[in-house]
């Protein structure tokens, strides 16, 4: 499957900083990019939806991995003009412009050694400070049964897990990251094959709740829980953003939510009309106590 010229042109407009009505981007791929938070859906009024691209580099990485498109402008030019097969190879890494996976897998991190097995051989995860480990053959990667998998949404939190160990006092964590976001399906595929409990550490806002419920909880069921610090209310008051609340305002069917912590979080979001990004837990070093709800 190749990327159509019509959609490529619209994606290029987004890359160049334009905002486009969602009605002009009614494509399954765009829905996927919105779901992955690469393209952002900004509501203007009650019904008008405008799409934007806050981080063009993430779309470029996605297009390179999914379609092997290194340059969107050149790709559009290829589809507009008569070119040779060798030119196609230079621009899209394949004369048939086909879907390609350059890498598979995901990043892992920890602040204390984590035992696991890889290809049925003992494998100790202990990345030196300032580095992560990348699990490529995740199909054969099995953590020790006493390990809790902690999914971290934001790269800054993932890179500074040692500064947040107060949040995980009662578990033996292995931190995983779905960044780059276009590889997130590898992570959930792997999580579905292992028995370990999963703890989700994301932003404390409507988008963070949606990511957890739709991308993790619905696949993992009772094995998945959402991390909520004990003093999340005071953090929300101090570090919360009204803009996060205003631009999201996602409505959930609360009858379908089973975790009391999430229901309580939704009440706090409405109470203070703020959202809280998880980086606040790095800034705020005074968070103490058992944080897993």
HELIX and SHEET records of a PDB file:
HELIX    1   1 UNK A    5  UNK A   15  1                                  11    
HELIX    2   2 UNK A   22  UNK A   24  5                                   3    
HELIX    3   3 UNK A   28  UNK A   35  1                                   8    
HELIX    4   4 UNK A   56  UNK A   67  1                                  12    
HELIX    5   5 UNK A   72  UNK A   80  1                                   9    
HELIX    6   6 UNK A   85  UNK A   92  1                                   8    
HELIX    7   7 UNK A  138  UNK A  140  5                                   3    
HELIX    8   8 UNK A  155  UNK A  159  1                                   5    
HELIX    9   9 UNK A  161  UNK A  168  5                                   8    
HELIX   10  10 UNK A  181  UNK A  183  5                                   3    
HELIX   11  11 UNK A  184  UNK A  191  1                                   8    
HELIX   12  12 UNK A  206  UNK A  212  1                                   7    
HELIX   13  13 UNK A  213  UNK A  217  3                                   5    
HELIX   14  14 UNK A  218  UNK A  220  1                                   3    
HELIX   15  15 UNK A  221  UNK A  223  5                                   3    
HELIX   16  16 UNK A  232  UNK A  239  1                                   8    
HELIX   17  17 UNK A  242  UNK A  248  1                                   7    
HELIX   18  18 UNK A  254  UNK A  256  5                                   3    
HELIX   19  19 UNK A  260  UNK A  272  1                                  13    
HELIX   20  20 UNK A  280  UNK A  283  1                                   4    
SHEET    1   A 3 UNK A  20  UNK A  21  0                                        
SHEET    2   A 3 UNK A  48  UNK A  52 -1                                        
SHEET    3   A 3 UNK A  40  UNK A  44 -1                                        
SHEET    1   B 6 UNK A 133  UNK A 135  0                                        
SHEET    2   B 6 UNK A 106  UNK A 109 -1                                        
SHEET    3   B 6 UNK A 172  UNK A 177 -1                                        
SHEET    4   B 6 UNK A 147  UNK A 152  1                                        
SHEET    5   B 6 UNK A 198  UNK A 201  1                                        
SHEET    6   B 6 UNK A 224  UNK A 226  1                                        
SHEET    1   C 3 UNK A 121  UNK A 125  0                                        
SHEET    2   C 3 UNK A 114  UNK A 118 -1                                        
SHEET    3   C 3 UNK A 141  UNK A 143 -1                                        
END                                                                             
